[in-house]
Amino acid sequence: MLQDEILSLLRSEPEAYRSGEEMSRQLGVSRAAVWKAVEALRRAGYEIVSAPNRGYRLSAAPDDLRAGELTAALSGRLVGREVVCLDTVDSTNSEVKRRAADGATEGLAVLSDEQTAGRGRRGNAFQSLKGKGLFCSVLLRPRVPLDALGQLTAWTAVAVCRAIEACCGLTCGIKWTNDIILNGKKLCGILTELEFEAESAAAVAVVVGIGVNVGQTEADFGPDLSPIATSLTQALGRFPHLSLSGEGAGLHFLLTAPHLTEGEMVQRAARSGIRVSPLSRYCHQVSPPPSTVVVGYAGLPLEQLEACANLLGQALDPVTPLPEDARPNE
């Protein structure tokens, strides 16, 4: 959709002007089409400044869920290679499964403003009120043995904790392994589902679903959920709005080394000048803690990351994008 493409270009350099001619050339459309798309964005609530001989600049945006809000930050990444934003859906996991069956590529991310049949583990219902949460599912097609996927939910949980800490300044924990806990209450649920090939029993698709409580009040949760659930709005005392900061995204890596304790892994990495974060920092009710560390972000040379992986005797596994201000080495 041209509006999302224009929005993505404006988001990529939020402090800079982008000329209509430049955007029309880059997108392969006429300048009139660019102007119409900009006007449509303005009608949707986006404040776009225009200046003669300079072009357009995005100055403010509504809290809308649009692909154009995300694609610039995810450019070149595996996760978010394709972003689909929906007003409503039965379940983002179910939608990704349907698209995977139709041949969707790895990295597809589906987000929705509402789920009418959101679910958690064991088929439990997951409250997904319209405009109150972040509901997202990602399609992966890993070419690895089945047992190598065992920690995928934990990896996702760490990424969610770091993202919340970076965006909202809140320190969460993990109730092993698929619940994110804040102040003793559930803030987020993660549901990882696998699709298998009948003949080989190999995993042909992995769907990772994330549901974050964002805008719920105690009244939204009701008497049954309010004692055990919380939201970002409740924790912050305000609704967490979109930012025009333009922070880039770094890559979040995980290393596992079963032959080393977590402390040994951290010490060895530190001797090489690389700071890592133990997974157990986020984990509740885990004994013994998993021998896993989080290491490396954009800005840390790949050679250093590879050296750290070699030091620990493990391969380097990229997992998910994270904001730059969540880097542990800064």
C-alpha positions as CSV (number, residue, x, y, z in Angstrom):
1,M,0.0,0.0,0.0
2,L,1.5,3.3,-1.1
3,Q,0.5,5.1,2.1
4,D,2.5,2.7,4.2
5,E,5.5,2.9,1.8
6,I,5.5,6.7,2.1
7,L,5.1,6.5,5.9
8,S,8.0,4.1,6.1
9,L,10.2,6.5,4.1
10,L,9.3,9.4,6.4
11,R,9.8,7.2,9.5
12,S,13.3,6.2,8.3
13,E,14.6,9.7,8.8
14,P,12.2,11.4,11.2
15,E,14.1,14.7,11.5
16,A,14.8,15.1,7.7
17,Y,12.7,16.3,4.8
18,R,12.0,13.9,2.0
19,S,11.3,15.4,-1.4
20,G,8.2,14.3,-3.4
21,E,10.4,13.8,-6.4
22,E,12.9,11.6,-4.5
23,M,10.0,9.5,-3.0
24,S,8.3,9.1,-6.4
25,R,11.5,8.0,-8.0
26,Q,12.3,5.5,-5.2
27,L,8.8,4.0,-5.2
28,G,8.3,4.1,-9.0
29,V,5.1,6.2,-8.9
30,S,4.2,9.7,-10.0
31,R,4.6,12.8,-7.8
32,A,0.9,13.2,-7.9
33,A,0.5,9.7,-6.4
34,V,2.9,10.7,-3.6
35,W,0.9,13.9,-2.9
36,K,-2.4,11.9,-2.7
37,A,-0.8,9.4,-0.3
38,V,0.5,12.2,1.9
39,E,-2.9,13.8,2.0
40,A,-4.5,10.4,2.9
41,L,-2.0,10.1,5.8
42,R,-2.9,13.6,7.0
43,R,-6.6,12.7,7.0
44,A,-5.7,9.6,9.0
45,G,-4.2,11.9,11.7
46,Y,-0.6,12.1,10.7
47,E,1.0,15.6,11.0
48,I,3.2,16.0,7.9
49,V,5.0,19.3,7.4
50,S,5.7,20.4,3.9
51,A,8.2,23.0,2.9
52,P,9.0,24.5,-0.6
53,N,12.1,23.0,-2.2
54,R,12.6,20.7,0.8
55,G,9.7,18.2,0.7
56,Y,7.8,16.4,3.6
57,R,8.7,15.7,7.2
58,L,6.7,13.6,9.7
59,S,6.2,15.7,12.9
60,A,3.5,13.7,14.8
61,A,1.6,10.5,14.5
62,P,-1.6,8.9,15.9
63,D,-1.3,5.6,17.9
64,D,-2.4,3.6,14.9
65,L,-1.2,0.1,14.1
66,R,0.2,0.4,10.5
67,A,2.8,-1.5,8.6
68,G,4.5,1.7,7.6
69,E,5.2,2.5,11.3
70,L,7.4,-0.6,11.5
71,T,8.9,-1.5,8.2
72,A,11.7,1.2,8.3
73,A,13.1,0.0,11.6
74,L,12.9,-3.6,10.4
75,S,14.4,-3.1,7.0
76,G,16.9,-5.8,6.2
77,R,15.8,-8.0,9.1
78,L,14.5,-11.5,9.0
79,V,11.7,-10.9,11.5
80,G,9.4,-8.3,9.9
81,R,10.5,-9.0,6.3
82,E,6.7,-8.7,5.6
83,V,4.5,-6.9,8.1
84,V,0.7,-7.2,8.0
85,C,-1.5,-5.1,10.3
86,L,-5.1,-6.0,10.8
87,D,-8.0,-4.3,12.6
88,T,-9.4,-7.6,13.9
89,V,-8.7,-11.3,13.6
90,D,-9.7,-14.5,15.3
91,S,-6.0,-15.1,16.4
92,T,-2.8,-13.8,15.0
93,N,-1.3,-17.3,15.4
94,S,-4.1,-18.8,13.4
95,E,-3.7,-16.1,10.7
96,V,0.0,-16.8,10.4
97,K,-0.7,-20.5,10.1
98,R,-3.2,-19.9,7.3
99,R,-0.7,-17.7,5.4
100,A,2.1,-20.2,6.1
101,A,0.0,-22.9,4.5
102,D,-0.4,-20.6,1.4
103,G,3.4,-20.3,1.1
104,A,4.2,-17.2,3.2
105,T,7.9,-16.5,3.6
106,E,9.8,-16.7,6.8
107,G,9.8,-13.5,8.8
108,L,6.2,-12.7,8.2
109,A,4.8,-10.7,11.2
110,V,1.0,-10.3,11.7
111,L,-0.3,-7.8,14.2
112,S,-3.9,-7.0,15.1
113,D,-5.7,-4.4,17.1
114,E,-8.0,-7.1,18.4
115,Q,-8.3,-10.9,18.6
116,T,-11.8,-12.4,18.9
117,A,-10.5,-15.8,19.8
118,G,-7.0,-15.2,21.3
119,R,-5.6,-18.2,23.1
120,G,-2.8,-19.3,25.3
121,R,-1.3,-22.6,26.3
122,R,-3.6,-25.6,26.5
123,G,-6.3,-23.7,24.6
124,N,-6.9,-21.2,27.4
125,A,-8.6,-17.9,26.3
126,F,-6.4,-14.8,26.2
127,Q,-8.1,-11.5,26.7
128,S,-7.5,-9.4,23.6
129,L,-9.7,-6.3,23.8
130,K,-9.7,-3.8,20.8
131,G,-7.1,-1.1,21.2
132,K,-5.8,-2.4,24.5
133,G,-2.9,-4.7,23.6
134,L,-0.1,-5.6,21.3
135,F,-1.0,-8.9,19.6
136,C,1.7,-10.2,17.2
137,S,2.7,-13.5,15.7
138,V,5.8,-14.3,13.6
139,L,6.5,-17.0,11.1
140,L,9.8,-18.9,11.2
141,R,10.9,-21.8,9.1
142,P,14.0,-23.0,10.9
143,R,16.1,-25.7,9.3
144,V,17.3,-27.3,12.5
145,P,16.5,-30.5,14.4
146,L,13.4,-30.4,16.5
147,D,15.3,-30.5,19.8
148,A,17.1,-27.3,18.8
149,L,13.8,-25.4,19.1
150,G,13.4,-26.1,22.8
151,Q,14.5,-22.7,24.0
152,L,12.7,-20.6,21.4
153,T,10.0,-19.5,23.8
154,A,12.6,-18.6,26.4
155,W,14.5,-16.6,23.7
156,T,11.4,-14.8,22.8
157,A,10.6,-14.0,26.5
158,V,14.0,-12.4,26.9
159,A,13.5,-10.3,23.8
160,V,10.1,-9.1,25.1
161,C,11.6,-8.3,28.6
162,R,14.4,-6.2,27.0
163,A,12.0,-4.4,24.6
164,I,9.7,-3.4,27.5
165,E,12.7,-2.3,29.5
166,A,14.1,-0.3,26.6
167,C,10.7,1.3,25.6
168,C,9.1,1.8,29.0
169,G,11.9,1.5,31.6
170,L,10.1,-1.4,33.4
171,T,12.0,-4.4,34.6
172,C,10.0,-7.6,34.0
173,G,10.7,-11.2,34.9
174,I,9.9,-14.5,33.2
175,K,7.7,-17.2,34.9
176,W,9.2,-20.1,33.1
177,T,8.8,-20.1,30.3
178,N,6.0,-18.3,28.5
179,D,4.7,-15.7,30.9
180,I,6.2,-12.2,31.4
181,I,5.6,-11.0,35.0
182,L,5.6,-7.4,36.3
183,N,5.0,-6.6,39.9
184,G,3.9,-10.2,40.5
185,K,1.2,-10.1,37.8
186,K,1.1,-11.4,34.2
187,L,1.9,-8.7,31.7
188,C,2.4,-10.8,28.5
189,G,1.8,-14.3,27.3
190,I,3.9,-16.2,24.6
191,L,2.5,-19.1,22.6
192,T,4.9,-21.1,20.3
193,E,3.2,-23.5,17.9
194,L,4.8,-25.9,15.4
195,E,3.5,-27.2,12.1
196,F,4.8,-30.6,11.0
197,E,5.3,-32.4,7.7
198,A,3.3,-35.6,7.8
199,E,5.8,-37.8,6.0
200,S,9.0,-36.8,7.8
201,A,7.6,-35.4,11.0
202,A,9.9,-32.4,10.5
203,A,8.9,-28.9,11.6
204,V,8.0,-26.9,8.5
205,A,6.8,-23.8,10.3
206,V,7.1,-22.3,13.7
207,V,4.6,-19.6,14.8
208,V,5.6,-17.5,17.8
209,G,2.8,-15.5,19.2
210,I,3.2,-12.6,21.7
211,G,0.4,-10.9,23.5
212,V,1.3,-7.8,25.7
213,N,-1.3,-6.1,27.9
214,V,-0.9,-2.4,27.0
215,G,-3.9,-0.3,27.8
216,Q,-6.1,-2.3,30.1
217,T,-7.4,-0.9,33.3
218,E,-8.5,-2.9,36.4
219,A,-12.0,-2.6,35.2
220,D,-11.1,-4.0,31.8
221,F,-9.6,-7.1,33.4
222,G,-12.6,-7.6,35.7
223,P,-12.8,-9.3,39.1
224,D,-11.4,-12.7,37.8
225,L,-8.3,-11.3,36.0
226,S,-7.4,-8.1,37.9
227,P,-5.8,-10.0,40.8
228,I,-3.4,-11.8,38.5
229,A,-3.0,-9.6,35.4
230,T,-1.5,-6.1,34.8
231,S,-0.8,-3.8,31.9
232,L,1.8,-1.2,30.8
233,T,-0.7,1.5,31.4
234,Q,-1.3,0.4,35.0
235,A,2.4,0.2,35.7
236,L,3.3,3.5,34.1
237,G,0.2,5.5,35.2
238,R,-0.3,6.5,31.6
239,F,-0.8,5.0,28.1
240,P,2.5,4.3,26.4
241,H,2.4,6.3,23.2
242,L,4.3,5.9,20.0
243,S,7.7,7.7,19.7
244,L,9.3,9.5,16.8
245,S,12.7,9.0,18.3
246,G,13.9,7.1,15.2
247,E,16.1,4.7,17.2
248,G,17.5,2.0,15.1
249,A,17.2,-1.7,15.8
250,G,20.0,-4.0,16.8
251,L,20.2,-7.8,16.6
252,H,19.8,-9.7,19.8
253,F,21.9,-12.9,20.1
254,L,21.7,-15.9,22.4
255,L,24.5,-18.3,23.2
256,T,24.1,-21.6,25.0
257,A,26.9,-23.6,26.4
258,P,25.8,-26.6,28.4
259,H,29.3,-27.5,29.4
260,L,29.8,-24.1,31.2
261,T,27.9,-22.6,34.1
262,E,26.3,-19.2,33.5
263,G,29.0,-17.5,35.6
264,E,31.8,-19.1,33.7
265,M,30.2,-18.0,30.4
266,V,29.9,-14.4,31.7
267,Q,33.5,-14.4,33.0
268,R,35.0,-15.8,29.8
269,A,33.1,-13.2,27.6
270,A,34.2,-10.4,30.0
271,R,37.9,-11.4,29.6
272,S,37.4,-10.7,25.9
273,G,35.9,-7.3,26.5
274,I,32.4,-8.4,25.7
275,R,29.6,-7.9,28.2
276,V,26.8,-10.4,28.2
277,S,23.6,-10.8,30.2
278,P,22.6,-14.1,31.9
279,L,19.2,-15.4,30.9
280,S,18.5,-16.1,34.6
281,R,18.3,-12.4,35.2
282,Y,14.8,-12.5,33.8
283,C,13.8,-16.0,34.9
284,H,11.7,-16.9,37.9
285,Q,11.2,-20.3,39.3
286,V,14.0,-21.9,37.4
287,S,16.4,-24.3,39.1
288,P,19.1,-24.7,38.0
289,P,19.2,-21.5,35.9
290,P,19.6,-22.2,32.1
291,S,23.2,-22.0,30.8
292,T,22.3,-19.2,28.4
293,V,23.6,-15.7,27.9
294,V,22.4,-12.8,25.8
295,V,25.3,-11.2,23.8
296,G,25.9,-8.6,21.1
297,Y,24.0,-5.9,19.3
298,A,24.4,-3.8,16.2
299,G,27.5,-1.6,16.7
300,L,29.5,-4.5,18.1
301,P,31.5,-5.9,15.2
302,L,30.5,-9.3,13.9
303,E,34.1,-10.5,14.3
304,Q,33.7,-9.8,18.1
305,L,30.5,-11.7,18.3
306,E,32.0,-14.6,16.4
307,A,35.0,-14.5,18.7
308,C,32.7,-14.6,21.7
309,A,30.8,-17.6,20.3
310,N,34.1,-19.4,19.6
311,L,35.2,-18.6,23.1
312,L,32.1,-20.4,24.5
313,G,32.3,-23.2,21.9
314,Q,29.0,-22.4,20.4
315,A,27.5,-21.1,17.1
316,L,26.1,-17.6,16.9
317,D,22.3,-17.5,16.6
318,P,20.5,-14.3,15.6
319,V,17.1,-14.2,17.2
320,T,15.2,-10.9,17.0
321,P,15.5,-7.1,16.5
322,L,15.8,-4.9,19.6
323,P,16.1,-1.2,20.1
324,E,19.7,0.1,20.2
325,D,19.2,1.5,23.7
326,A,18.7,-2.0,25.0
327,R,22.3,-3.0,24.2
328,P,24.0,-4.6,27.2
329,N,27.5,-3.4,26.1
330,E,26.7,0.3,26.4
